[in-house]
Amino acid sequence: MTGYMAWEGRAVDVTVLTIDGAPEGVVYITDPHVKESNIGHVREVISEVNRLNPSLVLIGGDFVTGEEEDFSSQEVWRSLDAPAYAVLGNHDYRVGTDGRTGIERLLATRASAMITADAYDVSALNDGSADTAFADDLTVALEENGVHVLRNDHARVPVGDEEIVIVGVDDGWAGMADPPEVPATDTFTVYLIHEPSCRADWDADLILAGHTHGGQFLFPVIAQLNDLGVVELAGMFETNGTPTYISRGVCSASFAGVDLRFNCRPEIVLINPTEEQLRTIGGSATPLPETGTA
């Protein structure tokens, strides 16, 4: 069983999302947690992303484990062949990185955060434990390696003959999330966040989140609860009419240095694939139902 779970931890799916109004060929990945034991896997993921020839790559945070002494491993992103925009995650601030503190952060989010667009406040989680210097240095390293990090900022980015507005909300568990003011626009707008529990009823066409690793071990009862929306670990959910996709991520928490998963493979998310991309992935993709926008 352990051997199978180790294999599944490296068997990456391509999940196709059809989203009304979104530009073609956008790829979303999250939770790479780059480290010595998985850097080969991350390189393979990037090679697969490049094989898809995306118009744009979005990355949902947790670039590191939080135990790094330097960020030399982040050079892997230099090999991406498309523009990349990202947000930071809780590991990138070194908060909530183990079971106990993760539960504390989740409970604190539910207890103290005003998760509405008009009254968004996670400042109570900014208790001094977030390593902002670590996050700042990581941001510099990512920018140097071609990843544009949005920390409570937005960017209007050309995608082929279209445009997309990318809104990057900084990490909620670190208490750093302070969503920016975004000018009203008819342009397709996607919000990038890390923890799905920190999302709000923003004026968005799509929200992309990660953090959960899809549960990592998705046993049948947990999968049923996820499908019913009792828990939100992986897949498409609605937030006041706005589709929110929670990705299973591309890497996992390690056990004795080995990434293990069960019924919850890592995934690359491909939004509105082009005909060329569909030919590239053939029958290997997992399609989800077509989703309209708010």
Secondary structure as the mmCIF struct_conf table of DSSP 4:
data_model
#
loop_
_struct_conf.conf_type_id
_struct_conf.id
_struct_conf.beg_label_comp_id
_struct_conf.beg_label_asym_id
_struct_conf.beg_label_seq_id
_struct_conf.end_label_comp_id
_struct_conf.end_label_asym_id
_struct_conf.end_label_seq_id
HELX_RH_AL_P HELX_RH_AL_P1 THR A 2 GLU A 8
TURN_TY1_P TURN_TY1_P1 GLY A 9 ARG A 10
STRN STRN1 ASP A 13 LEU A 17
STRN STRN2 ILE A 19 ILE A 19
TURN_TY1_P TURN_TY1_P2 ASP A 20 GLY A 21
HELX_LH_PP_P HELX_LH_PP_P1 ALA A 22 PRO A 23
TURN_TY1_P TURN_TY1_P3 GLU A 24 GLY A 25
STRN STRN3 VAL A 26 ILE A 29
TURN_TY1_P TURN_TY1_P4 GLU A 36 ASN A 38
HELX_RH_AL_P HELX_RH_AL_P2 ILE A 39 ARG A 51
TURN_TY1_P TURN_TY1_P5 LEU A 52 LEU A 52
BEND BEND1 SER A 55 SER A 55
STRN STRN4 LEU A 56 ILE A 59
BEND BEND2 GLY A 61 GLY A 61
BEND BEND3 VAL A 64 VAL A 64
BEND BEND4 GLY A 66 GLY A 66
BEND BEND5 GLU A 69 GLU A 69
HELX_RH_3T_P HELX_RH_3T_P1 SER A 72 SER A 79
BEND BEND6 ALA A 82 ALA A 82
STRN STRN5 ALA A 84 ALA A 86
BEND BEND7 ASN A 90 ASN A 90
HELX_RH_3T_P HELX_RH_3T_P2 HIS A 91 TYR A 93
TURN_TY1_P TURN_TY1_P6 ARG A 94 ARG A 94
BEND BEND8 GLY A 96 GLY A 96
BEND BEND9 ASP A 98 ASP A 98
HELX_RH_AL_P HELX_RH_AL_P3 GLY A 99 SER A 112
STRN STRN6 MET A 114 MET A 114
BEND BEND10 THR A 116 ALA A 117
TURN_TY1_P TURN_TY1_P7 ASP A 118 ALA A 119
STRN STRN7 ASP A 121 ASP A 121
HELX_RH_3T_P HELX_RH_3T_P3 SER A 123 LEU A 125
BEND BEND11 ASP A 127 GLY A 128
BEND BEND12 ALA A 130 ALA A 130
HELX_RH_AL_P HELX_RH_AL_P4 THR A 132 GLU A 144
TURN_TY1_P TURN_TY1_P8 ASN A 145 GLY A 146
STRN STRN8 VAL A 147 VAL A 149
BEND BEND13 ARG A 151 ASN A 152
STRN STRN9 ASP A 153 VAL A 159
TURN_TY1_P TURN_TY1_P9 GLY A 160 ASP A 161
STRN STRN10 GLU A 162 GLY A 168
HELX_LH_PP_P HELX_LH_PP_P2 VAL A 169 ASP A 171
TURN_TY1_P TURN_TY1_P10 GLY A 172 GLY A 175
HELX_LH_PP_P HELX_LH_PP_P3 PRO A 179 GLU A 181
BEND BEND14 ASP A 186 THR A 187
STRN STRN11 THR A 189 LEU A 192
BEND BEND15 HIS A 194 HIS A 194
HELX_RH_3T_P HELX_RH_3T_P4 PRO A 196 CYS A 198
BEND BEND16 ASP A 203 ASP A 203
BEND BEND17 ASP A 205 ASP A 205
STRN STRN12 LEU A 206 ALA A 209
BEND BEND18 HIS A 211 THR A 212
HELX_RH_3T_P HELX_RH_3T_P5 HIS A 213 GLY A 215
BEND BEND19 GLN A 216 GLN A 216
STRN STRN13 PHE A 217 PHE A 217
HELX_RH_AL_P HELX_RH_AL_P5 PRO A 220 LEU A 228
TURN_TY1_P TURN_TY1_P11 GLY A 229 GLY A 229
BEND BEND20 VAL A 230 VAL A 231
BEND BEND21 ALA A 234 ALA A 234
STRN STRN14 GLY A 235 THR A 239
TURN_TY1_P TURN_TY1_P12 ASN A 240 GLY A 241
STRN STRN15 THR A 242 ILE A 246
BEND BEND22 VAL A 250 VAL A 250
STRN STRN16 SER A 254 PHE A 255
TURN_TY1_P TURN_TY1_P13 ALA A 256 GLY A 257
STRN STRN17 VAL A 258 ASP A 259
STRN STRN18 PHE A 262 PHE A 262
BEND BEND23 ASN A 263 ASN A 263
STRN STRN19 GLU A 267 ILE A 271
BEND BEND24 ASN A 272 ASN A 272
HELX_RH_AL_P HELX_RH_AL_P6 GLU A 275 ILE A 281
TURN_TY1_P TURN_TY1_P14 GLY A 282 GLY A 283
STRN STRN20 ALA A 285 PRO A 287
STRN STRN21 THR A 291 THR A 291
#
